[in-house]
Structure formats: structure tokens, C-alpha cells
Amino acid sequence: MTDRPFPRATTFEDELLLCCAQVSPGSETRARLGQLAARPLDWETVLNRSWWHRIRPLTYRHLISQPPGTVPDSVLAELAGHVSELRERNQRLSRVLANVADYFEAAGLRGLVFKGPTLSEDAYGDLSLRECGDLDLLVDRNDFGRIAEVLTAQGFESWWERDDRNQQLFACEFERSDGTLDVHWELSPAWLNYRVNFARLWETATPLSPDRPGLRKLSPEDTLVVLCIHGAKHWWERLRWISDVAELINRDRVKQWDRVEAAAFDARCWRSVALGLWLAGNLLSARVPSEVMRRLEATPGITRLGQQVRVWLGYAEQSPEMRTTRDRFFFRMGLCERRRDRVSQLVRYLAARPRHAK
């Protein structure tokens, strides 16, 4: 896909961040970024929204390359400090991941790695360019009890044991002083109707290292599908989630697009994947194959959903409050694959409607 003229965002600050949310933007986007950086921007908004969208390393990468004096020194200094801290965090998480691989190997357990430092290297080509908050593993639900025992023995504390944390029905977080591990047996609540086939994902995954086959990373095609499920689950409200999809594609990791489609149908999330690809292609100029883009744009409702996400992106940290119950309902309904999947959305909508006093 060729570099597209950048779509008009809510503000110049938002447009600047959209330009920054790519590792290697095209010439037109780079030129536009330079024009925007030279404007009298509200730099506090740029800093706040780069934090919200979790793209501070990318923002710093592009702003530091502007001519001297274009970006205030205080802004560059603040971003540099964050980037240094984030780099150290990613390195620490990489060490924790190696530890977990050893624990799983010794116990004969299996786990699939997705997102985190592994995605930083595979999609961004640099451990320091993606903000990582924790490590994510997908496991067989039948193994969870044993996994919890092993992690607890290694100093991790289950959030399920803490009174101040809500229990998720599809994952459990384990925390240790050097990092947090989010262990999933599903990727979302049951009412979203996505389906995880651990056995199939395991067969197509790649061992993290030859001597630690107990942990594998998802194939690029499956990674793309999982990233789109995650983004759709969270309303695509952060640019990093769109950047993840775009950079995985731009690094030419995804080779077999027919496998992407097959995996998406298997997980009942083709429309979620279509939306993620539409966003990556239209907002961040991801090099989605032209025939795939044509199909996406012809998929009923995907363009409308994409435009809705663009509106939510403009709200940034206010987006959770700005999404109305009606917006949420129609967004979820628009992603449903089957008629019967819409029933759970309708039930949730009816339960969430405000009750008017009689």
C-alpha cells in the first residue's frame, strides 16, 4: 500500500500522534509530521495523549528527529525519560519471560506467548519501540491449576487472592516484583463469542528457543487475529493496538493471508479482524495487500465501524466516558459473526440501559 495523505483528525495534536504511530512512515506522512511539529501546538496535550495511546517511544523517535528548536526541549526531555524507563521495563520483562519459560519447561507445561516484548521485536524490530505493561500467556484451561501452583512457588502472587482485585472469567494475573504475568485460557468474556482453539494455535506456533519448547509464540497469522480480538475487545481506543497490527504487517511477518482468514473464521472474529486491518490500512498506511483491502472495504458495516473508532480515538482518555450505551451496543452488534451472537449483545444492552424513574 502506498503512503496515503493523512486523514484529518480531531485536532492538530491528534494528527501529529497519528503520524508518529508508525515506525517508518512514508514521505507524505513525514512531511506532514514536520509541518505539524512546527505549529504552535499544545505540547501538554501531546504528552498526555501519547501516554494514553501508549506510543511514547514512537513519538519520541519522530520528534527528536525534527530540526533543533522545533519541539520544546522540555517535551523532548520528558519523553526521553519515559523512553528510558520503558526500555528498562521491557528488558526486565524479557528476563521474566525467560524465567517463566524455564519454569514451564521444568514442569512440563505449555504456554503461548502473545504481545509483550516478543511482539516488540517481531513487529517493531526493536525491543524499545513498543510500550509493554506486562506479559501475556495463553494456556490450556485444564492446565491452569498446575500453572498457578508453579508460578506461586516461584514468588508470583495471584490477583485472585487479593480482595482489591476483581476476578476475570477468562484470565488471571500473577504479580511479582519484577513483572506481571497475565495468564489467559480465553481471550475475552464469553458474551463476546470469540473462540480459542488452543490445540490448533499450539501446532502452528514456534518455540521461543530450542531448549525451552514449553513456551511458544503464536504464528504471525494467528498473532494478527489475536491482536484484532484484543483491539476490538477494548474498542480500539488506543493507537498502540492499531500500530501493533500495522507494524506486524509492515515487517512482512504475515505471509499467508488465507490462513489469517481461516484462523479468523475459526475464532469467530472475521469482522473484528476486518476492522483491525481497515484501521491499520486507512489510519496508519499499513501495507495491507490491495485485494485484501478491497474485500475489507466491501464488507458491510466495516467502514462505519472504522469511522466510529476514529471518533473514539479523538476522545483519548475521555473515551470511556464518551461512549454511550447505544454506541457500545451498535459497535458490538456490528462485530457479531452470527445472528445468535447478537442475542448476548441485546441482553447486555437491555441490562445496561438506564432505568427511568416512573
C-alpha positions as CSV (number, residue, x, y, z in Angstrom):
1,M,0.0,0.0,0.0
2,T,1.3,3.5,-0.9
3,D,1.6,6.2,1.7
4,R,-1.8,8.0,2.0
5,P,-2.4,11.6,2.7
6,F,-3.1,11.7,6.4
7,P,-6.8,11.7,7.4
8,R,-8.0,14.8,9.2
9,A,-8.0,14.1,12.9
10,T,-9.9,15.9,15.7
11,T,-7.0,18.3,16.5
12,F,-3.6,19.0,15.1
13,E,-2.2,17.3,18.3
14,D,-4.1,14.1,17.4
15,E,-2.9,14.3,13.8
16,L,0.7,14.6,15.0
17,L,0.3,11.5,17.1
18,L,-1.2,9.5,14.2
19,C,1.8,10.5,12.1
20,C,4.1,9.3,15.0
21,A,2.3,6.0,15.5
22,Q,4.4,4.3,12.8
23,V,8.0,3.0,12.8
24,S,8.8,4.1,9.3
25,P,6.1,6.5,7.9
26,G,6.1,7.3,4.2
27,S,7.4,10.5,2.7
28,E,4.0,12.3,2.7
29,T,3.4,11.4,6.4
30,R,6.9,12.5,7.3
31,A,6.4,15.9,5.6
32,R,3.0,16.4,7.3
33,L,4.6,15.5,10.7
34,G,7.2,18.2,10.1
35,Q,4.5,20.7,9.3
36,L,2.5,19.8,12.4
37,A,5.5,19.9,14.7
38,A,6.3,23.4,13.6
39,R,2.9,24.7,14.6
40,P,2.1,26.3,18.0
41,L,0.8,23.0,19.5
42,D,-0.5,22.3,23.0
43,W,2.5,20.2,23.9
44,E,1.0,19.2,27.2
45,T,-1.8,17.5,25.2
46,V,0.7,15.8,23.0
47,L,2.4,14.4,26.1
48,N,-0.8,13.3,27.8
49,R,-2.2,11.7,24.7
50,S,1.0,9.9,23.8
51,W,0.8,8.4,27.2
52,W,-2.9,7.4,26.8
53,H,-2.2,5.9,23.4
54,R,0.9,4.1,24.7
55,I,3.1,5.4,21.9
56,R,5.7,7.4,23.8
57,P,8.7,5.6,22.3
58,L,7.4,6.1,18.8
59,T,6.5,9.8,19.5
60,Y,10.0,10.5,20.8
61,R,11.6,8.7,17.9
62,H,10.0,11.1,15.4
63,L,10.0,14.3,17.5
64,I,13.7,14.1,18.3
65,S,14.4,13.9,14.6
66,Q,12.8,17.3,13.9
67,P,15.1,20.3,13.3
68,P,16.5,21.8,16.6
69,G,14.1,24.2,18.2
70,T,11.0,22.8,16.6
71,V,9.9,20.8,19.6
72,P,10.4,22.3,23.1
73,D,13.4,20.9,24.9
74,S,11.2,20.2,27.9
75,V,8.9,18.0,25.9
76,L,11.9,16.0,24.4
77,A,13.4,15.7,27.9
78,E,10.2,14.3,29.4
79,L,9.7,11.8,26.6
80,A,13.3,10.8,26.8
81,G,12.9,10.0,30.5
82,H,9.8,7.9,29.8
83,V,11.5,6.0,27.0
84,S,14.5,5.2,29.2
85,E,12.2,3.8,31.9
86,L,10.1,1.8,29.3
87,R,13.3,0.3,27.7
88,E,14.4,-0.9,31.2
89,R,10.9,-2.3,31.8
90,N,10.9,-4.2,28.5
91,Q,14.3,-5.6,29.2
92,R,13.2,-6.7,32.7
93,L,10.0,-8.3,31.2
94,S,12.2,-10.2,28.7
95,R,14.2,-11.7,31.6
96,V,11.0,-12.6,33.4
97,L,9.7,-14.3,30.3
98,A,12.9,-16.4,30.1
99,N,12.4,-17.3,33.8
100,V,8.8,-18.4,33.0
101,A,10.0,-20.5,30.1
102,D,12.3,-22.3,32.5
103,Y,9.5,-22.9,35.0
104,F,7.2,-24.3,32.3
105,E,9.9,-26.5,30.8
106,A,10.8,-28.0,34.2
107,A,7.1,-28.6,35.0
108,G,6.2,-30.0,31.6
109,L,3.7,-27.2,31.0
110,R,2.7,-25.4,27.7
111,G,2.0,-21.8,27.1
112,L,1.6,-19.5,24.1
113,V,3.2,-16.0,24.2
114,F,1.5,-13.1,22.6
115,K,2.1,-9.3,22.7
116,G,4.8,-8.1,25.2
117,P,8.5,-8.0,24.3
118,T,8.1,-10.7,21.8
119,L,5.8,-8.6,19.7
120,S,8.1,-5.6,20.2
121,E,10.9,-7.5,18.4
122,D,8.8,-9.2,15.8
123,A,6.6,-6.3,14.7
124,Y,8.7,-3.2,15.6
125,G,12.2,-4.7,15.1
126,D,13.3,-3.1,18.4
127,L,12.6,-4.0,22.0
128,S,12.4,-0.3,23.0
129,L,9.9,0.9,20.5
130,R,6.7,-0.6,22.0
131,E,5.3,0.1,25.5
132,C,4.8,-3.1,27.3
133,G,2.9,-3.3,30.6
134,D,3.0,-7.0,31.3
135,L,3.5,-10.4,29.8
136,D,0.6,-12.3,28.3
137,L,0.3,-16.1,28.0
138,L,-2.5,-18.2,26.5
139,V,-2.8,-21.7,28.2
140,D,-5.0,-24.8,28.1
141,R,-7.7,-24.2,30.7
142,N,-7.1,-27.7,32.0
143,D,-3.5,-26.8,32.9
144,F,-4.3,-23.6,34.8
145,G,-4.4,-25.2,38.3
146,R,-0.9,-26.6,37.8
147,I,0.4,-23.4,36.3
148,A,-0.9,-21.4,39.3
149,E,0.9,-23.7,41.6
150,V,4.2,-23.4,39.7
151,L,4.0,-19.6,39.5
152,T,3.1,-19.2,43.1
153,A,6.0,-21.4,44.1
154,Q,8.3,-19.0,42.1
155,G,7.1,-15.9,44.0
156,F,4.2,-14.8,42.0
157,E,1.0,-13.6,43.7
158,S,-2.3,-14.4,42.1
159,W,-4.6,-11.4,41.9
160,W,-7.4,-13.8,42.7
161,E,-6.1,-14.0,46.2
162,R,-6.4,-10.2,46.7
163,D,-9.5,-8.6,47.9
164,D,-8.9,-5.4,45.9
165,R,-9.0,-7.1,42.5
166,N,-12.0,-8.3,40.5
167,Q,-11.8,-11.8,39.2
168,Q,-11.9,-12.1,35.4
169,L,-13.6,-15.1,34.0
170,F,-11.1,-15.7,31.2
171,A,-7.7,-14.8,32.7
172,C,-5.8,-14.4,36.0
173,E,-2.9,-12.0,36.6
174,F,0.1,-13.1,38.6
175,E,2.4,-10.4,40.0
176,R,6.0,-10.4,41.2
177,S,8.3,-7.6,42.0
178,D,10.0,-7.8,38.6
179,G,6.8,-8.1,36.4
180,T,3.2,-9.1,35.9
181,L,2.1,-12.2,34.0
182,D,-1.5,-12.3,32.6
183,V,-2.5,-15.9,32.1
184,H,-5.4,-16.4,29.7
185,W,-7.4,-19.5,28.9
186,E,-9.7,-17.4,26.8
187,L,-9.1,-14.0,25.1
188,S,-12.3,-12.3,26.2
189,P,-15.5,-12.8,28.2
190,A,-17.9,-15.5,26.8
191,W,-20.5,-12.9,25.8
192,L,-18.2,-11.6,23.1
193,N,-18.5,-15.0,21.4
194,Y,-14.8,-15.3,20.3
195,R,-13.5,-18.9,20.4
196,V,-10.0,-20.0,21.3
197,N,-8.7,-23.3,19.9
198,F,-5.5,-23.8,22.0
199,A,-4.6,-27.1,20.3
200,R,-4.6,-25.6,16.8
201,L,-2.7,-22.5,17.9
202,W,-0.1,-24.6,19.6
203,E,0.5,-26.7,16.5
204,T,1.3,-23.7,14.3
205,A,3.3,-21.8,17.0
206,T,7.1,-21.6,17.2
207,P,9.2,-22.4,20.3
208,L,10.7,-19.3,21.9
209,S,14.1,-21.2,21.9
210,P,15.2,-24.7,21.1
211,D,15.9,-25.5,24.7
212,R,12.6,-24.1,26.0
213,P,9.9,-25.7,23.8
214,G,7.3,-25.4,26.6
215,L,6.7,-21.8,25.6
216,R,5.9,-20.9,22.0
217,K,5.0,-17.7,20.3
218,L,2.0,-17.6,18.0
219,S,2.4,-17.7,14.3
220,P,2.3,-14.2,12.6
221,E,-1.1,-15.1,11.1
222,D,-2.5,-16.1,14.5
223,T,-0.9,-13.1,16.2
224,L,-2.7,-10.8,13.8
225,V,-6.0,-12.4,14.6
226,V,-5.4,-12.3,18.4
227,L,-4.3,-8.6,18.2
228,C,-7.6,-7.8,16.4
229,I,-9.6,-9.6,19.0
230,H,-7.8,-7.6,21.7
231,G,-8.3,-4.3,20.0
232,A,-11.9,-4.9,19.3
233,K,-12.5,-6.1,22.9
234,H,-11.2,-2.7,24.1
235,W,-13.0,-0.6,21.4
236,W,-9.6,0.2,19.6
237,E,-9.4,3.2,21.9
238,R,-5.6,3.3,21.9
239,L,-3.4,3.9,18.9
240,R,-0.8,1.3,20.1
241,W,-3.2,-1.5,19.3
242,I,-3.6,-0.3,15.7
243,S,0.1,0.2,15.5
244,D,0.7,-3.4,16.6
245,V,-1.4,-4.6,13.6
246,A,0.2,-2.2,11.2
247,E,3.8,-2.9,12.1
248,L,3.3,-6.7,12.1
249,I,2.1,-6.3,8.5
250,N,4.8,-3.7,7.5
251,R,7.6,-6.0,8.8
252,D,6.3,-8.6,6.3
253,R,5.6,-11.1,9.0
254,V,2.3,-12.2,7.6
255,K,2.9,-14.3,4.6
256,Q,-0.3,-16.4,4.3
257,W,-3.4,-14.2,4.2
258,D,-5.6,-17.2,3.5
259,R,-4.5,-18.5,6.9
260,V,-5.5,-15.2,8.5
261,E,-9.0,-15.6,7.1
262,A,-9.2,-19.3,8.1
263,A,-8.0,-18.5,11.7
264,A,-10.4,-15.6,12.0
265,F,-13.4,-17.7,10.9
266,D,-12.2,-20.5,13.3
267,A,-12.2,-17.9,16.2
268,R,-15.5,-16.4,15.1
269,C,-13.9,-13.0,14.7
270,W,-13.6,-12.2,11.0
271,R,-15.4,-8.9,11.3
272,S,-13.1,-7.9,14.2
273,V,-10.1,-8.8,12.1
274,A,-11.5,-6.9,9.1
275,L,-12.0,-3.8,11.3
276,G,-8.4,-4.0,12.6
277,L,-7.0,-4.3,9.1
278,W,-9.2,-1.5,7.9
279,L,-7.9,0.8,10.7
280,A,-4.3,-0.2,10.1
281,G,-4.6,0.4,6.4
282,N,-6.6,3.6,6.5
283,L,-5.2,5.4,9.6
284,L,-1.6,4.2,9.6
285,S,-1.0,3.3,5.9
286,A,-0.2,-0.4,6.7
287,R,0.7,-2.3,3.6
288,V,-2.3,-4.5,3.6
289,P,-2.5,-6.3,0.2
290,S,-4.7,-4.4,-2.2
291,E,-7.0,-7.4,-2.8
292,V,-7.5,-7.8,1.0
293,M,-8.3,-4.0,1.4
294,R,-10.8,-4.2,-1.4
295,R,-12.6,-7.0,0.4
296,L,-12.4,-5.2,3.7
297,E,-14.0,-2.0,2.3
298,A,-16.7,-4.1,0.7
299,T,-17.6,-5.9,3.9
300,P,-20.9,-4.4,5.1
301,G,-20.6,-2.0,8.0
302,I,-16.7,-2.1,8.4
303,T,-16.2,1.4,7.1
304,R,-18.9,2.7,9.5
305,L,-17.3,0.9,12.4
306,G,-13.9,2.3,11.4
307,Q,-15.2,5.8,11.4
308,Q,-16.7,5.3,14.9
309,V,-13.3,4.2,16.2
310,R,-11.8,7.4,14.7
311,V,-14.2,9.4,16.7
312,W,-13.3,7.5,19.9
313,L,-9.6,7.9,19.3
314,G,-10.2,11.7,19.3
315,Y,-11.6,11.5,22.8
316,A,-8.4,9.8,24.0
317,E,-8.5,9.4,27.8
318,Q,-12.1,10.6,27.9
319,S,-13.3,7.9,25.5
320,P,-14.7,5.5,28.2
321,E,-17.0,8.3,29.4
322,M,-17.9,9.5,25.9
323,R,-19.0,6.1,24.6
324,T,-22.7,5.9,25.2
325,T,-24.5,2.6,25.9
326,R,-26.1,2.9,22.5
327,D,-22.7,3.4,20.8
328,R,-21.4,0.3,22.6
329,F,-24.4,-1.7,21.6
330,F,-24.3,-1.0,17.9
331,F,-20.5,-1.4,17.8
332,R,-20.7,-4.9,19.4
333,M,-23.7,-5.8,17.2
334,G,-21.6,-4.7,14.1
335,L,-18.9,-7.2,15.0
336,C,-21.1,-10.2,15.5
337,E,-20.5,-13.0,13.1
338,R,-23.8,-14.9,13.6
339,R,-27.4,-14.0,14.3
340,R,-27.3,-15.9,17.6
341,D,-24.3,-14.0,18.8
342,R,-26.4,-10.8,18.7
343,V,-28.6,-12.3,21.5
344,S,-26.0,-11.9,24.1
345,Q,-25.3,-8.3,23.0
346,L,-29.0,-7.5,23.2
347,V,-29.3,-9.0,26.7
348,R,-26.3,-6.9,27.9
349,Y,-27.7,-3.8,26.3
350,L,-31.1,-4.2,27.9
351,A,-29.4,-4.8,31.3
352,A,-27.2,-1.7,30.9
353,R,-30.0,0.7,29.9
354,P,-30.6,3.4,32.4
355,R,-33.8,2.9,34.3
356,H,-36.0,6.0,34.1
357,A,-38.0,6.8,37.2
358,K,-41.7,6.3,36.9
